[in-house]
Amino acid sequence: MHAVLVTGASAGIGEEFARQLAAEGQHLVLVARRLDRLEALASELKARHNIEVACIASDLAVAGAAQALVSELDTRGITLGGLINNAGFGDRGGFQALSLQRQLDMIQVNVTALVDLTWRLLPGLKSRPNSFVINVASTAAFQAGPNMAVYYASKAFVLSFSEALHEELKGEGVAVSALCPGATDSEFASEANMTNTLLFKAGTMTPQAVVSKALAGRRKAIVIPGWKNLITVWLGKVSPRAVTRKLAGLLQR
Ligand SMILES: NC(=O)c1ccc[n+]([C@@H]2O[C@H](COP(=O)([O-])OP(=O)(O)OC[C@H]3O[C@@H](n4cnc5c(N)ncnc54)[C@H](OP(=O)(O)O)[C@@H]3O)[C@@H](O)[C@H]2O)c1
């Protein structure tokens, strides 16, 4: 099977990637911890579209998970034309107050597994025409985030890494894009203890809108979906860093 792999496909933005890619007629590999959710989604998508869908349970917070995932693809004879590194999570609170293990897991999922998967899967992607990698960063990538220090730093890494690869790989057939959504309606806010923050109260985008922009812009270096998010990023660029980091902190109170 020749497919697009989506990590974090059991909910939110990843689930929507699976839905929109299925509508394009792409075969899929869905990855997350909650296999029951992946299998329910796979059944639904196979019934609606003429596609094959493979589900792989993987906890990307576990060291070595990316390597195991890639061997599983080899065992099943799956090749990829697209990789969507979407799995990720945040946690709101002071750096010292939050659990160290949860913050290290965050780095493992948001950063290490993303780099690991990209490195291992890139040779196969390069050998296929018009292949793509979408790495899900965030508008959080553009400034420091007091009370979510590790999450913001992880997304700054994803943006910088993806932009660099976008340039490095020009002319090699594979496009690398960083998707930078702002507050989006998914399980993210409750998982990150952010439901009552100003950021989420100010309004969210739907995963549908975020993903359709991401897929339309899959060959662009950076995709920032939604005019509110574009303005926020632009304001951040023209303001002193001391101001943007304070504002980011306020939005997360
Ligand atoms: N929603 C927002 O406001 C927002 C804004 C900017 C960026 N983002 C980014 O968008 C991406 C998707 O988030 P979302 O909003 O769709 O959140 P979500 O609804 O909470 O979905 C997160 C997905 O990641 C998976 N995941 C989490 N930890 C994992 C682990 N250890 N191993 C494997 N999979 C794991 C979850 O699956 P399981 O629990 O089944 O493992 C789930 O499918 C994340 O990278 C997030 O940082 C979100």
The ligand as an ORCA input file, in Angstrom:
! r2SCAN-3c Opt
* xyz 0 1
  N      -5.946     22.749     19.258
  C      -5.175     23.808     19.287
  O      -5.584     24.880     19.759
  C      -3.809     23.759     18.662
  C      -3.187     24.966     18.315
  C      -1.912     24.927     17.735
  C      -1.287     23.710     17.528
  N      -1.910     22.553     17.896
  C      -1.189     21.294     17.661
  O      -1.995     20.471     16.834
  C      -1.638     19.099     17.036
  C      -2.900     18.279     17.192
  O      -3.571     18.695     18.361
  P      -5.157     18.736     18.481
  O      -5.552     20.144     18.682
  O      -5.786     17.960     17.424
  O      -5.292     18.016     19.904
  P      -6.062     16.693     20.358
  O      -7.481     16.745     19.908
  O      -5.777     16.573     21.822
  O      -5.332     15.516     19.557
  C      -4.008     15.161     19.871
  C      -3.643     13.895     19.127
  O      -2.281     13.549     19.463
  C      -2.241     12.215     19.892
  N      -1.205     12.009     20.912
  C      -1.031     12.705     22.063
  N      -0.048     12.138     22.790
  C       0.390     11.061     22.075
  C       1.362     10.060     22.313
  N       2.070     10.007     23.454
  N       1.568      9.111     21.369
  C       0.838      9.116     20.225
  N      -0.116     10.032     19.953
  C      -0.334     10.983     20.875
  C      -3.623     11.932     20.478
  O      -3.926     10.547     20.380
  P      -4.017      9.502     21.607
  O      -4.436     10.260     22.821
  O      -5.032      8.502     21.132
  O      -2.657      8.928     21.697
  C      -4.510     12.721     19.533
  O      -4.824     11.949     18.408
  C      -0.708     19.092     18.255
  O       0.631     18.980     17.806
  C      -0.942     20.445     18.892
  O       0.179     20.890     19.630
  C      -3.156     22.543     18.445
*
